[in-house]
Amino acid sequence: MARRDFIDILLAIILPPLGVFLRFGCKEEFWICLVLTLFGYLPGIIYAVYVITK
């Protein structure tokens, strides 16, 4: 795993929308992650880690 991937996953666990934003910018992945995080912290983390690792 590259260093950037590790940092992105770590940020996705701490603050899910930030990790997704740094990887994809302000695209639909970011907005989906933001909404999921607002509904619940755990769904946001799961989605963020999934999107970053796929």
mmCIF entry with sequence, helices, sheets and N, C-alpha, C, O atoms, coordinates in Angstrom:
data_MODEL
# 
_entry.id   MODEL 
# 
_entity.id                         1 
_entity.type                       polymer 
_entity.pdbx_number_of_molecules   1 
# 
_entity_poly.entity_id                      1 
_entity_poly.type                           'polypeptide(L)' 
_entity_poly.nstd_linkage                   no 
_entity_poly.nstd_monomer                   no 
_entity_poly.pdbx_seq_one_letter_code       MARRDFIDILLAIILPPLGVFLRFGCKEEFWICLVLTLFGYLPGIIYAVYVITK 
_entity_poly.pdbx_seq_one_letter_code_can   MARRDFIDILLAIILPPLGVFLRFGCKEEFWICLVLTLFGYLPGIIYAVYVITK 
_entity_poly.pdbx_strand_id                 A 
# 
loop_
_entity_poly_seq.entity_id 
_entity_poly_seq.num 
_entity_poly_seq.mon_id 
_entity_poly_seq.hetero 
1 1  MET n 
1 2  ALA n 
1 3  ARG n 
1 4  ARG n 
1 5  ASP n 
1 6  PHE n 
1 7  ILE n 
1 8  ASP n 
1 9  ILE n 
1 10 LEU n 
1 11 LEU n 
1 12 ALA n 
1 13 ILE n 
1 14 ILE n 
1 15 LEU n 
1 16 PRO n 
1 17 PRO n 
1 18 LEU n 
1 19 GLY n 
1 20 VAL n 
1 21 PHE n 
1 22 LEU n 
1 23 ARG n 
1 24 PHE n 
1 25 GLY n 
1 26 CYS n 
1 27 LYS n 
1 28 GLU n 
1 29 GLU n 
1 30 PHE n 
1 31 TRP n 
1 32 ILE n 
1 33 CYS n 
1 34 LEU n 
1 35 VAL n 
1 36 LEU n 
1 37 THR n 
1 38 LEU n 
1 39 PHE n 
1 40 GLY n 
1 41 TYR n 
1 42 LEU n 
1 43 PRO n 
1 44 GLY n 
1 45 ILE n 
1 46 ILE n 
1 47 TYR n 
1 48 ALA n 
1 49 VAL n 
1 50 TYR n 
1 51 VAL n 
1 52 ILE n 
1 53 THR n 
1 54 LYS n 
# 
_struct_asym.id          A 
_struct_asym.entity_id   1 
# 
loop_
_struct_conf.conf_type_id 
_struct_conf.id 
_struct_conf.pdbx_PDB_helix_id 
_struct_conf.beg_label_comp_id 
_struct_conf.beg_label_asym_id 
_struct_conf.beg_label_seq_id 
_struct_conf.pdbx_beg_PDB_ins_code 
_struct_conf.end_label_comp_id 
_struct_conf.end_label_asym_id 
_struct_conf.end_label_seq_id 
_struct_conf.pdbx_end_PDB_ins_code 
_struct_conf.beg_auth_comp_id 
_struct_conf.beg_auth_asym_id 
_struct_conf.beg_auth_seq_id 
_struct_conf.end_auth_comp_id 
_struct_conf.end_auth_asym_id 
_struct_conf.end_auth_seq_id 
_struct_conf.pdbx_PDB_helix_class 
_struct_conf.details 
_struct_conf.pdbx_PDB_helix_length 
HELX_P HELX_P1 AA1 ARG A 3  ? ILE A 14 ? ARG A 3  ILE A 14 1 ? 12 
HELX_P HELX_P2 AA2 PRO A 16 ? PHE A 24 ? PRO A 16 PHE A 24 1 ? 9  
HELX_P HELX_P3 AA3 GLU A 28 ? PHE A 39 ? GLU A 28 PHE A 39 1 ? 12 
HELX_P HELX_P4 AA4 TYR A 41 ? THR A 53 ? TYR A 41 THR A 53 1 ? 13 
# 
_struct_conf_type.id          HELX_P 
_struct_conf_type.criteria    ? 
_struct_conf_type.reference   ? 
# 
loop_
_atom_site.group_PDB 
_atom_site.id 
_atom_site.type_symbol 
_atom_site.label_atom_id 
_atom_site.label_alt_id 
_atom_site.label_comp_id 
_atom_site.label_asym_id 
_atom_site.label_entity_id 
_atom_site.label_seq_id 
_atom_site.pdbx_PDB_ins_code 
_atom_site.Cartn_x 
_atom_site.Cartn_y 
_atom_site.Cartn_z 
_atom_site.occupancy 
_atom_site.B_iso_or_equiv 
_atom_site.pdbx_formal_charge 
_atom_site.auth_seq_id 
_atom_site.auth_comp_id 
_atom_site.auth_asym_id 
_atom_site.auth_atom_id 
_atom_site.pdbx_PDB_model_num 
ATOM 1   N N  . MET A 1 1  ? 0.845   -1.169 0.000  1.00 0.00 ? 1  MET A N  1 
ATOM 2   C CA . MET A 1 1  ? 0.000   0.000  0.000  1.00 0.00 ? 1  MET A CA 1 
ATOM 3   C C  . MET A 1 1  ? 0.897   1.240  0.000  1.00 0.00 ? 1  MET A C  1 
ATOM 4   O O  . MET A 1 1  ? 1.887   1.312  0.728  1.00 0.00 ? 1  MET A O  1 
ATOM 5   N N  . ALA A 1 2  ? 0.534   2.180  -0.810 1.00 0.00 ? 2  ALA A N  1 
ATOM 6   C CA . ALA A 1 2  ? 1.323   3.401  -0.918 1.00 0.00 ? 2  ALA A CA 1 
ATOM 7   C C  . ALA A 1 2  ? 1.073   4.306  0.287  1.00 0.00 ? 2  ALA A C  1 
ATOM 8   O O  . ALA A 1 2  ? 0.074   4.168  0.993  1.00 0.00 ? 2  ALA A O  1 
ATOM 9   N N  . ARG A 1 3  ? 1.977   5.206  0.498  1.00 0.00 ? 3  ARG A N  1 
ATOM 10  C CA . ARG A 1 3  ? 1.880   6.124  1.630  1.00 0.00 ? 3  ARG A CA 1 
ATOM 11  C C  . ARG A 1 3  ? 0.634   7.003  1.521  1.00 0.00 ? 3  ARG A C  1 
ATOM 12  O O  . ARG A 1 3  ? -0.027  7.282  2.521  1.00 0.00 ? 3  ARG A O  1 
ATOM 13  N N  . ARG A 1 4  ? 0.319   7.435  0.298  1.00 0.00 ? 4  ARG A N  1 
ATOM 14  C CA . ARG A 1 4  ? -0.857  8.276  0.091  1.00 0.00 ? 4  ARG A CA 1 
ATOM 15  C C  . ARG A 1 4  ? -2.143  7.530  0.443  1.00 0.00 ? 4  ARG A C  1 
ATOM 16  O O  . ARG A 1 4  ? -3.053  8.106  1.040  1.00 0.00 ? 4  ARG A O  1 
ATOM 17  N N  . ASP A 1 5  ? -2.219  6.256  0.075  1.00 0.00 ? 5  ASP A N  1 
ATOM 18  C CA . ASP A 1 5  ? -3.395  5.451  0.407  1.00 0.00 ? 5  ASP A CA 1 
ATOM 19  C C  . ASP A 1 5  ? -3.562  5.345  1.914  1.00 0.00 ? 5  ASP A C  1 
ATOM 20  O O  . ASP A 1 5  ? -4.677  5.454  2.426  1.00 0.00 ? 5  ASP A O  1 
ATOM 21  N N  . PHE A 1 6  ? -2.471  5.133  2.623  1.00 0.00 ? 6  PHE A N  1 
ATOM 22  C CA . PHE A 1 6  ? -2.529  5.025  4.075  1.00 0.00 ? 6  PHE A CA 1 
ATOM 23  C C  . PHE A 1 6  ? -3.041  6.319  4.699  1.00 0.00 ? 6  PHE A C  1 
ATOM 24  O O  . PHE A 1 6  ? -3.876  6.283  5.602  1.00 0.00 ? 6  PHE A O  1 
ATOM 25  N N  . ILE A 1 7  ? -2.551  7.450  4.227  1.00 0.00 ? 7  ILE A N  1 
ATOM 26  C CA . ILE A 1 7  ? -2.986  8.743  4.760  1.00 0.00 ? 7  ILE A CA 1 
ATOM 27  C C  . ILE A 1 7  ? -4.453  8.991  4.438  1.00 0.00 ? 7  ILE A C  1 
ATOM 28  O O  . ILE A 1 7  ? -5.200  9.481  5.285  1.00 0.00 ? 7  ILE A O  1 
ATOM 29  N N  . ASP A 1 8  ? -4.874  8.655  3.213  1.00 0.00 ? 8  ASP A N  1 
ATOM 30  C CA . ASP A 1 8  ? -6.277  8.833  2.845  1.00 0.00 ? 8  ASP A CA 1 
ATOM 31  C C  . ASP A 1 8  ? -7.193  7.968  3.691  1.00 0.00 ? 8  ASP A C  1 
ATOM 32  O O  . ASP A 1 8  ? -8.256  8.429  4.108  1.00 0.00 ? 8  ASP A O  1 
ATOM 33  N N  . ILE A 1 9  ? -6.812  6.733  3.954  1.00 0.00 ? 9  ILE A N  1 
ATOM 34  C CA . ILE A 1 9  ? -7.637  5.848  4.781  1.00 0.00 ? 9  ILE A CA 1 
ATOM 35  C C  . ILE A 1 9  ? -7.673  6.341  6.221  1.00 0.00 ? 9  ILE A C  1 
ATOM 36  O O  . ILE A 1 9  ? -8.720  6.294  6.867  1.00 0.00 ? 9  ILE A O  1 
ATOM 37  N N  . LEU A 1 10 ? -6.555  6.806  6.721  1.00 0.00 ? 10 LEU A N  1 
ATOM 38  C CA . LEU A 1 10 ? -6.517  7.354  8.080  1.00 0.00 ? 10 LEU A CA 1 
ATOM 39  C C  . LEU A 1 10 ? -7.429  8.572  8.201  1.00 0.00 ? 10 LEU A C  1 
ATOM 40  O O  . LEU A 1 10 ? -8.168  8.698  9.178  1.00 0.00 ? 10 LEU A O  1 
ATOM 41  N N  . LEU A 1 11 ? -7.382  9.459  7.224  1.00 0.00 ? 11 LEU A N  1 
ATOM 42  C CA . LEU A 1 11 ? -8.275  10.624 7.238  1.00 0.00 ? 11 LEU A CA 1 
ATOM 43  C C  . LEU A 1 11 ? -9.732  10.205 7.087  1.00 0.00 ? 11 LEU A C  1 
ATOM 44  O O  . LEU A 1 11 ? -10.624 10.829 7.663  1.00 0.00 ? 11 LEU A O  1 
ATOM 45  N N  . ALA A 1 12 ? -9.975  9.144  6.312  1.00 0.00 ? 12 ALA A N  1 
ATOM 46  C CA . ALA A 1 12 ? -11.341 8.659  6.144  1.00 0.00 ? 12 ALA A CA 1 
ATOM 47  C C  . ALA A 1 12 ? -11.905 8.119  7.444  1.00 0.00 ? 12 ALA A C  1 
ATOM 48  O O  . ALA A 1 12 ? -13.114 8.185  7.668  1.00 0.00 ? 12 ALA A O  1 
ATOM 49  N N  . ILE A 1 13 ? -11.057 7.592  8.295  1.00 0.00 ? 13 ILE A N  1 
ATOM 50  C CA . ILE A 1 13 ? -11.523 7.093  9.590  1.00 0.00 ? 13 ILE A CA 1 
ATOM 51  C C  . ILE A 1 13 ? -11.755 8.251  10.556 1.00 0.00 ? 13 ILE A C  1 
ATOM 52  O O  . ILE A 1 13 ? -12.727 8.243  11.311 1.00 0.00 ? 13 ILE A O  1 
ATOM 53  N N  . ILE A 1 14 ? -10.884 9.231  10.538 1.00 0.00 ? 14 ILE A N  1 
ATOM 54  C CA . ILE A 1 14 ? -11.011 10.373 11.446 1.00 0.00 ? 14 ILE A CA 1 
ATOM 55  C C  . ILE A 1 14 ? -12.144 11.297 11.011 1.00 0.00 ? 14 ILE A C  1 
ATOM 56  O O  . ILE A 1 14 ? -12.998 11.660 11.820 1.00 0.00 ? 14 ILE A O  1 
ATOM 57  N N  . LEU A 1 15 ? -12.152 11.679 9.735  1.00 0.00 ? 15 LEU A N  1 
ATOM 58  C CA . LEU A 1 15 ? -13.165 12.575 9.185  1.00 0.00 ? 15 LEU A CA 1 
ATOM 59  C C  . LEU A 1 15 ? -13.475 12.114 7.764  1.00 0.00 ? 15 LEU A C  1 
ATOM 60  O O  . LEU A 1 15 ? -12.817 12.539 6.814  1.00 0.00 ? 15 LEU A O  1 
ATOM 61  N N  . PRO A 1 16 ? -14.476 11.247 7.617  1.00 0.00 ? 16 PRO A N  1 
ATOM 62  C CA . PRO A 1 16 ? -14.723 10.590 6.332  1.00 0.00 ? 16 PRO A CA 1 
ATOM 63  C C  . PRO A 1 16 ? -14.839 11.517 5.113  1.00 0.00 ? 16 PRO A C  1 
ATOM 64  O O  . PRO A 1 16 ? -14.217 11.230 4.091  1.00 0.00 ? 16 PRO A O  1 
ATOM 65  N N  . PRO A 1 17 ? -15.604 12.612 5.172  1.00 0.00 ? 17 PRO A N  1 
ATOM 66  C CA . PRO A 1 17 ? -15.697 13.439 3.966  1.00 0.00 ? 17 PRO A CA 1 
ATOM 67  C C  . PRO A 1 17 ? -14.356 14.062 3.541  1.00 0.00 ? 17 PRO A C  1 
ATOM 68  O O  . PRO A 1 17 ? -14.121 14.281 2.352  1.00 0.00 ? 17 PRO A O  1 
ATOM 69  N N  . LEU A 1 18 ? -13.500 14.339 4.494  1.00 0.00 ? 18 LEU A N  1 
ATOM 70  C CA . LEU A 1 18 ? -12.202 14.919 4.156  1.00 0.00 ? 18 LEU A CA 1 
ATOM 71  C C  . LEU A 1 18 ? -11.340 13.938 3.372  1.00 0.00 ? 18 LEU A C  1 
ATOM 72  O O  . LEU A 1 18 ? -10.699 14.314 2.391  1.00 0.00 ? 18 LEU A O  1 
ATOM 73  N N  . GLY A 1 19 ? -11.324 12.681 3.805  1.00 0.00 ? 19 GLY A N  1 
ATOM 74  C CA . GLY A 1 19 ? -10.551 11.676 3.083  1.00 0.00 ? 19 GLY A CA 1 
ATOM 75  C C  . GLY A 1 19 ? -11.030 11.496 1.660  1.00 0.00 ? 19 GLY A C  1 
ATOM 76  O O  . GLY A 1 19 ? -10.223 11.364 0.740  1.00 0.00 ? 19 GLY A O  1 
ATOM 77  N N  . VAL A 1 20 ? -12.345 11.490 1.470  1.00 0.00 ? 20 VAL A N  1 
ATOM 78  C CA . VAL A 1 20 ? -12.909 11.337 0.125  1.00 0.00 ? 20 VAL A CA 1 
ATOM 79  C C  . VAL A 1 20 ? -12.653 12.594 -0.697 1.00 0.00 ? 20 VAL A C  1 
ATOM 80  O O  . VAL A 1 20 ? -12.350 12.502 -1.886 1.00 0.00 ? 20 VAL A O  1 
ATOM 81  N N  . PHE A 1 21 ? -12.771 13.756 -0.082 1.00 0.00 ? 21 PHE A N  1 
ATOM 82  C CA . PHE A 1 21 ? -12.535 15.011 -0.798 1.00 0.00 ? 21 PHE A CA 1 
ATOM 83  C C  . PHE A 1 21 ? -11.104 15.100 -1.305 1.00 0.00 ? 21 PHE A C  1 
ATOM 84  O O  . PHE A 1 21 ? -10.875 15.532 -2.435 1.00 0.00 ? 21 PHE A O  1 
ATOM 85  N N  . LEU A 1 22 ? -10.147 14.702 -0.494 1.00 0.00 ? 22 LEU A N  1 
ATOM 86  C CA . LEU A 1 22 ? -8.752  14.776 -0.921 1.00 0.00 ? 22 LEU A CA 1 
ATOM 87  C C  . LEU A 1 22 ? -8.464  13.816 -2.066 1.00 0.00 ? 22 LEU A C  1 
ATOM 88  O O  . LEU A 1 22 ? -7.568  14.073 -2.870 1.00 0.00 ? 22 LEU A O  1 
ATOM 89  N N  . ARG A 1 23 ? -9.198  12.725 -2.155 1.00 0.00 ? 23 ARG A N  1 
ATOM 90  C CA . ARG A 1 23 ? -8.978  11.754 -3.230 1.00 0.00 ? 23 ARG A CA 1 
ATOM 91  C C  . ARG A 1 23 ? -9.729  12.138 -4.508 1.00 0.00 ? 23 ARG A C  1 
ATOM 92  O O  . ARG A 1 23 ? -9.163  12.063 -5.599 1.00 0.00 ? 23 ARG A O  1 
ATOM 93  N N  . PHE A 1 24 ? -11.007 12.551 -4.386 1.00 0.00 ? 24 PHE A N  1 
ATOM 94  C CA . PHE A 1 24 ? -11.852 12.749 -5.561 1.00 0.00 ? 24 PHE A CA 1 
ATOM 95  C C  . PHE A 1 24 ? -12.240 14.199 -5.820 1.00 0.00 ? 24 PHE A C  1 
ATOM 96  O O  . PHE A 1 24 ? -12.752 14.508 -6.896 1.00 0.00 ? 24 PHE A O  1 
ATOM 97  N N  . GLY A 1 25 ? -12.013 15.088 -4.876 1.00 0.00 ? 25 GLY A N  1 
ATOM 98  C CA . GLY A 1 25 ? -12.470 16.461 -5.045 1.00 0.00 ? 25 GLY A CA 1 
ATOM 99  C C  . GLY A 1 25 ? -13.947 16.555 -4.691 1.00 0.00 ? 25 GLY A C  1 
ATOM 100 O O  . GLY A 1 25 ? -14.467 15.738 -3.931 1.00 0.00 ? 25 GLY A O  1 
ATOM 101 N N  . CYS A 1 26 ? -14.607 17.542 -5.241 1.00 0.00 ? 26 CYS A N  1 
ATOM 102 C CA . CYS A 1 26 ? -16.002 17.821 -4.893 1.00 0.00 ? 26 CYS A CA 1 
ATOM 103 C C  . CYS A 1 26 ? -16.948 17.140 -5.884 1.00 0.00 ? 26 CYS A C  1 
ATOM 104 O O  . CYS A 1 26 ? -17.825 17.784 -6.460 1.00 0.00 ? 26 CYS A O  1 
ATOM 105 N N  . LYS A 1 27 ? -16.764 15.852 -6.073 1.00 0.00 ? 27 LYS A N  1 
ATOM 106 C CA . LYS A 1 27 ? -17.611 15.073 -6.978 1.00 0.00 ? 27 LYS A CA 1 
ATOM 107 C C  . LYS A 1 27 ? -18.686 14.359 -6.182 1.00 0.00 ? 27 LYS A C  1 
ATOM 108 O O  . LYS A 1 27 ? -18.839 14.593 -4.983 1.00 0.00 ? 27 LYS A O  1 
ATOM 109 N N  . GLU A 1 28 ? -19.434 13.482 -6.852 1.00 0.00 ? 28 GLU A N  1 
ATOM 110 C CA . GLU A 1 28 ? -20.563 12.817 -6.197 1.00 0.00 ? 28 GLU A CA 1 
ATOM 111 C C  . GLU A 1 28 ? -20.136 11.922 -5.043 1.00 0.00 ? 28 GLU A C  1 
ATOM 112 O O  . GLU A 1 28 ? -20.909 11.732 -4.104 1.00 0.00 ? 28 GLU A O  1 
ATOM 113 N N  . GLU A 1 29 ? -18.922 11.361 -5.083 1.00 0.00 ? 29 GLU A N  1 
ATOM 114 C CA . GLU A 1 29 ? -18.462 10.523 -3.975 1.00 0.00 ? 29 GLU A CA 1 
ATOM 115 C C  . GLU A 1 29 ? -18.388 11.319 -2.673 1.00 0.00 ? 29 GLU A C  1 
ATOM 116 O O  . GLU A 1 29 ? -18.742 10.821 -1.605 1.00 0.00 ? 29 GLU A O  1 
ATOM 117 N N  . PHE A 1 30 ? -17.925 12.556 -2.780 1.00 0.00 ? 30 PHE A N  1 
ATOM 118 C CA . PHE A 1 30 ? -17.821 13.418 -1.606 1.00 0.00 ? 30 PHE A CA 1 
ATOM 119 C C  . PHE A 1 30 ? -19.195 13.704 -1.009 1.00 0.00 ? 30 PHE A C  1 
ATOM 120 O O  . PHE A 1 30 ? -19.376 13.619 0.205  1.00 0.00 ? 30 PHE A O  1 
ATOM 121 N N  . TRP A 1 31 ? -20.154 14.038 -1.850 1.00 0.00 ? 31 TRP A N  1 
ATOM 122 C CA . TRP A 1 31 ? -21.484 14.386 -1.364 1.00 0.00 ? 31 TRP A CA 1 
ATOM 123 C C  . TRP A 1 31 ? -22.187 13.189 -0.746 1.00 0.00 ? 31 TRP A C  1 
ATOM 124 O O  . TRP A 1 31 ? -22.874 13.323 0.267  1.00 0.00 ? 31 TRP A O  1 
ATOM 125 N N  . ILE A 1 32 ? -22.018 12.009 -1.355 1.00 0.00 ? 32 ILE A N  1 
ATOM 126 C CA . ILE A 1 32 ? -22.603 10.793 -0.778 1.00 0.00 ? 32 ILE A CA 1 
ATOM 127 C C  . ILE A 1 32 ? -21.996 10.537 0.598  1.00 0.00 ? 32 ILE A C  1 
ATOM 128 O O  . ILE A 1 32 ? -22.711 10.210 1.545  1.00 0.00 ? 32 ILE A O  1 
ATOM 129 N N  . CYS A 1 33 ? -20.690 10.684 0.705  1.00 0.00 ? 33 CYS A N  1 
ATOM 130 C CA . CYS A 1 33 ? -20.009 10.463 1.981  1.00 0.00 ? 33 CYS A CA 1 
ATOM 131 C C  . CYS A 1 33 ? -20.453 11.488 3.022  1.00 0.00 ? 33 CYS A C  1 
ATOM 132 O O  . CYS A 1 33 ? -20.628 11.147 4.192  1.00 0.00 ? 33 CYS A O  1 
ATOM 133 N N  . LEU A 1 34 ? -20.630 12.719 2.610  1.00 0.00 ? 34 LEU A N  1 
ATOM 134 C CA . LEU A 1 34 ? -21.062 13.763 3.539  1.00 0.00 ? 34 LEU A CA 1 
ATOM 135 C C  . LEU A 1 34 ? -22.455 13.463 4.089  1.00 0.00 ? 34 LEU A C  1 
ATOM 136 O O  . LEU A 1 34 ? -22.686 13.587 5.292  1.00 0.00 ? 34 LEU A O  1 
ATOM 137 N N  . VAL A 1 35 ? -23.370 13.076 3.228  1.00 0.00 ? 35 VAL A N  1 
ATOM 138 C CA . VAL A 1 35 ? -24.727 12.755 3.670  1.00 0.00 ? 35 VAL A CA 1 
ATOM 139 C C  . VAL A 1 35 ? -24.722 11.536 4.590  1.00 0.00 ? 35 VAL A C  1 
ATOM 140 O O  . VAL A 1 35 ? -25.397 11.531 5.620  1.00 0.00 ? 35 VAL A O  1 
ATOM 141 N N  . LEU A 1 36 ? -23.965 10.508 4.221  1.00 0.00 ? 36 LEU A N  1 
ATOM 142 C CA . LEU A 1 36 ? -23.892 9.320  5.076  1.00 0.00 ? 36 LEU A CA 1 
ATOM 143 C C  . LEU A 1 36 ? -23.282 9.651  6.436  1.00 0.00 ? 36 LEU A C  1 
ATOM 144 O O  . LEU A 1 36 ? -23.711 9.113  7.457  1.00 0.00 ? 36 LEU A O  1 
ATOM 145 N N  . THR A 1 37 ? -22.293 10.524 6.454  1.00 0.00 ? 37 THR A N  1 
ATOM 146 C CA . THR A 1 37 ? -21.674 10.912 7.722  1.00 0.00 ? 37 THR A CA 1 
ATOM 147 C C  . THR A 1 37 ? -22.648 11.713 8.576  1.00 0.00 ? 37 THR A C  1 
ATOM 148 O O  . THR A 1 37 ? -22.652 11.583 9.801  1.00 0.00 ? 37 THR A O  1 
ATOM 149 N N  . LEU A 1 38 ? -23.471 12.536 7.942  1.00 0.00 ? 38 LEU A N  1 
ATOM 150 C CA . LEU A 1 38 ? -24.468 13.287 8.707  1.00 0.00 ? 38 LEU A CA 1 
ATOM 151 C C  . LEU A 1 38 ? -25.535 12.373 9.293  1.00 0.00 ? 38 LEU A C  1 
ATOM 152 O O  . LEU A 1 38 ? -26.045 12.636 10.382 1.00 0.00 ? 38 LEU A O  1 
ATOM 153 N N  . PHE A 1 39 ? -25.879 11.302 8.583  1.00 0.00 ? 39 PHE A N  1 
ATOM 154 C CA . PHE A 1 39 ? -26.855 10.341 9.103  1.00 0.00 ? 39 PHE A CA 1 
ATOM 155 C C  . PHE A 1 39 ? -26.262 9.467  10.194 1.00 0.00 ? 39 PHE A C  1 
ATOM 156 O O  . PHE A 1 39 ? -26.970 9.029  11.101 1.00 0.00 ? 39 PHE A O  1 
ATOM 157 N N  . GLY A 1 40 ? -24.981 9.219  10.107 1.00 0.00 ? 40 GLY A N  1 
ATOM 158 C CA . GLY A 1 40 ? -24.320 8.398  11.114 1.00 0.00 ? 40 GLY A CA 1 
ATOM 159 C C  . GLY A 1 40 ? -22.845 8.312  10.796 1.00 0.00 ? 40 GLY A C  1 
ATOM 160 O O  . GLY A 1 40 ? -22.457 8.167  9.637  1.00 0.00 ? 40 GLY A O  1 
ATOM 161 N N  . TYR A 1 41 ? -22.038 8.401  11.811 1.00 0.00 ? 41 TYR A N  1 
ATOM 162 C CA . TYR A 1 41 ? -20.590 8.433  11.612 1.00 0.00 ? 41 TYR A CA 1 
ATOM 163 C C  . TYR A 1 41 ? -20.065 7.133  11.005 1.00 0.00 ? 41 TYR A C  1 
ATOM 164 O O  . TYR A 1 41 ? -19.210 7.161  10.120 1.00 0.00 ? 41 TYR A O  1 
ATOM 165 N N  . LEU A 1 42 ? -20.573 6.007  11.474 1.00 0.00 ? 42 LEU A N  1 
ATOM 166 C CA . LEU A 1 42 ? -20.103 4.704  10.991 1.00 0.00 ? 42 LEU A CA 1 
ATOM 167 C C  . LEU A 1 42 ? -20.403 4.468  9.504  1.00 0.00 ? 42 LEU A C  1 
ATOM 168 O O  . LEU A 1 42 ? -19.515 4.006  8.788  1.00 0.00 ? 42 LEU A O  1 
ATOM 169 N N  . PRO A 1 43 ? -21.615 4.764  9.007  1.00 0.00 ? 43 PRO A N  1 
ATOM 170 C CA . PRO A 1 43 ? -21.842 4.597  7.564  1.00 0.00 ? 43 PRO A CA 1 
ATOM 171 C C  . PRO A 1 43 ? -20.913 5.466  6.714  1.00 0.00 ? 43 PRO A C  1 
ATOM 172 O O  . PRO A 1 43 ? -20.489 5.058  5.633  1.00 0.00 ? 43 PRO A O  1 
ATOM 173 N N  . GLY A 1 44 ? -20.606 6.648  7.203  1.00 0.00 ? 44 GLY A N  1 
ATOM 174 C CA . GLY A 1 44 ? -19.675 7.520  6.488  1.00 0.00 ? 44 GLY A CA 1 
ATOM 175 C C  . GLY A 1 44 ? -18.283 6.924  6.411  1.00 0.00 ? 44 GLY A C  1 
ATOM 176 O O  . GLY A 1 44 ? -17.628 7.001  5.371  1.00 0.00 ? 44 GLY A O  1 
ATOM 177 N N  . ILE A 1 45 ? -17.826 6.328  7.508  1.00 0.00 ? 45 ILE A N  1 
ATOM 178 C CA . ILE A 1 45 ? -16.505 5.695  7.526  1.00 0.00 ? 45 ILE A CA 1 
ATOM 179 C C  . ILE A 1 45 ? -16.466 4.500  6.579  1.00 0.00 ? 45 ILE A C  1 
ATOM 180 O O  . ILE A 1 45 ? -15.523 4.341  5.804  1.00 0.00 ? 45 ILE A O  1 
ATOM 181 N N  . ILE A 1 46 ? -17.487 3.672  6.649  1.00 0.00 ? 46 ILE A N  1 
ATOM 182 C CA . ILE A 1 46 ? -17.521 2.481  5.799  1.00 0.00 ? 46 ILE A CA 1 
ATOM 183 C C  . ILE A 1 46 ? -17.509 2.871  4.328  1.00 0.00 ? 46 ILE A C  1 
ATOM 184 O O  . ILE A 1 46 ? -16.755 2.301  3.539  1.00 0.00 ? 46 ILE A O  1 
ATOM 185 N N  . TYR A 1 47 ? -18.332 3.830  3.958  1.00 0.00 ? 47 TYR A N  1 
ATOM 186 C CA . TYR A 1 47 ? -18.376 4.263  2.561  1.00 0.00 ? 47 TYR A CA 1 
ATOM 187 C C  . TYR A 1 47 ? -17.051 4.886  2.133  1.00 0.00 ? 47 TYR A C  1 
ATOM 188 O O  . TYR A 1 47 ? -16.560 4.602  1.041  1.00 0.00 ? 47 TYR A O  1 
ATOM 189 N N  . ALA A 1 48 ? -16.474 5.721  2.971  1.00 0.00 ? 48 ALA A N  1 
ATOM 190 C CA . ALA A 1 48 ? -15.220 6.393  2.624  1.00 0.00 ? 48 ALA A CA 1 
ATOM 191 C C  . ALA A 1 48 ? -14.089 5.385  2.403  1.00 0.00 ? 48 ALA A C  1 
ATOM 192 O O  . ALA A 1 48 ? -13.346 5.484  1.427  1.00 0.00 ? 48 ALA A O  1 
ATOM 193 N N  . VAL A 1 49 ? -13.965 4.435  3.298  1.00 0.00 ? 49 VAL A N  1 
ATOM 194 C CA . VAL A 1 49 ? -12.906 3.428  3.152  1.00 0.00 ? 49 VAL A CA 1 
ATOM 195 C C  . VAL A 1 49 ? -13.149 2.575  1.903  1.00 0.00 ? 49 VAL A C  1 
ATOM 196 O O  . VAL A 1 49 ? -12.208 2.237  1.184  1.00 0.00 ? 49 VAL A O  1 
ATOM 197 N N  . TYR A 1 50 ? -14.412 2.231  1.652  1.00 0.00 ? 50 TYR A N  1 
ATOM 198 C CA . TYR A 1 50 ? -14.747 1.449  0.454  1.00 0.00 ? 50 TYR A CA 1 
ATOM 199 C C  . TYR A 1 50 ? -14.379 2.206  -0.817 1.00 0.00 ? 50 TYR A C  1 
ATOM 200 O O  . TYR A 1 50 ? -13.753 1.640  -1.713 1.00 0.00 ? 50 TYR A O  1 
ATOM 201 N N  . VAL A 1 51 ? -14.758 3.473  -0.903 1.00 0.00 ? 51 VAL A N  1 
ATOM 202 C CA . VAL A 1 51 ? -14.501 4.265  -2.112 1.00 0.00 ? 51 VAL A CA 1 
ATOM 203 C C  . VAL A 1 51 ? -13.011 4.465  -2.322 1.00 0.00 ? 51 VAL A C  1 
ATOM 204 O O  . VAL A 1 51 ? -12.530 4.401  -3.453 1.00 0.00 ? 51 VAL A O  1 
ATOM 205 N N  . ILE A 1 52 ? -12.285 4.703  -1.257 1.00 0.00 ? 52 ILE A N  1 
ATOM 206 C CA . ILE A 1 52 ? -10.848 4.955  -1.387 1.00 0.00 ? 52 ILE A CA 1 
ATOM 207 C C  . ILE A 1 52 ? -10.104 3.691  -1.793 1.00 0.00 ? 52 ILE A C  1 
ATOM 208 O O  . ILE A 1 52 ? -9.145  3.766  -2.561 1.00 0.00 ? 52 ILE A O  1 
ATOM 209 N N  . THR A 1 53 ? -10.524 2.536  -1.297 1.00 0.00 ? 53 THR A N  1 
ATOM 210 C CA . THR A 1 53 ? -9.788  1.305  -1.584 1.00 0.00 ? 53 THR A CA 1 
ATOM 211 C C  . THR A 1 53 ? -10.212 0.601  -2.861 1.00 0.00 ? 53 THR A C  1 
ATOM 212 O O  . THR A 1 53 ? -9.517  -0.303 -3.323 1.00 0.00 ? 53 THR A O  1 
ATOM 213 N N  . LYS A 1 54 ? -11.342 0.998  -3.443 1.00 0.00 ? 54 LYS A N  1 
ATOM 214 C CA . LYS A 1 54 ? -11.780 0.283  -4.654 1.00 0.00 ? 54 LYS A CA 1 
ATOM 215 C C  . LYS A 1 54 ? -11.014 0.678  -5.874 1.00 0.00 ? 54 LYS A C  1 
ATOM 216 O O  . LYS A 1 54 ? -11.273 0.161  -6.960 1.00 0.00 ? 54 LYS A O  1 
# 
